[in-house]
Amino acid sequence: MISNGHMISIDLNCDMGESAGSNIIGNDSAIMPLVSSANIACGFHGGDPSVMHKTVKMALMHSVAIGAHPSFPDRDGFGRKEMNMTAGEIYDLVLYQVSALSGITRVCGGVLHHVKPHGALYNMAARDLGYAVAITDAIVDFNRSLILYGLSGSELIKAGKAAGLVTCSEAFADRTYQDDGSLTPRTKPNALITDTKTTVKQVIRMVKEKIVVSVSGKEVNIETDTICIHGDGAHALNFAKAVHEALVSEGILIKACHSL
């Protein structure tokens, strides 16, 4: 979150391009105009070269910042299966995916803005410094001007700052939180918020007060530079519209992290 005088701004990001085949499916085309940043799948958990290309062009059309969304090679599990890999293997798979999306973005006349790991890779890097450093090393070596998106308070954010990267601390609109500020695991029944009003209330409080209420009712401090809304849920489009409208009505400017 950035405050310029009385104006508060927040980045609103969404994971996109996670379908397969030449056509964009799902809510991507409807959600794209509502967000300021798009994390585009790089083919390992979702997406493919054609979908990557189309999603990049759509983001550029709406002046949405483009981010690479690298994952473990886990299409069957949508990138949510944890994998034990060496630092070198993590480095290589991140470098490969970021390079691919950056190349497509450049050909389309754009510039890659950020990197946000996906799913299990994101979660493991949030708590495991070795995974976090392998990811940040790949980003630094590829292009150290890229912004690193990671879970607020995570090892990934710490590793990014230690490596000299600009970081963007992420909070989630539709996920519940534990007392320590971590996300409730998706394996738990109360991991996802399905009520629009609850989502909007959580977002506004995270942005304006930097506080999230955990599942046990505890108020937890949370650094919030960007809010993630998911594009693949049953309520995704309604959530996106409601969050966008609520931010605007609160006088909060929606713009990409660290953009002018």
Secondary structure, DSSP 4 states (H G I P E B T S, - for coil): -EEETTEEEEEEEEEE----SSS--TTHHHHGGG-SEEEEE-SSSS--HHHHHHHHHHHHHTTPEEEEE---S-TTTTT-S-----HHHHHHHHHHHHHHHHHHHHHTT----EE---HHHHHHHHH-HHHHHHHHHHHHHHHTTSEEEEETT-HHHHHHHHTT--EEEEEESSB-B-TTSPBPPTTSTTSB---HHHHHHHHHHHHHH-EEE-TTS-EEE---SEEEEESSSTTHHHHHHHHHHHHHHTTEEE--TT--
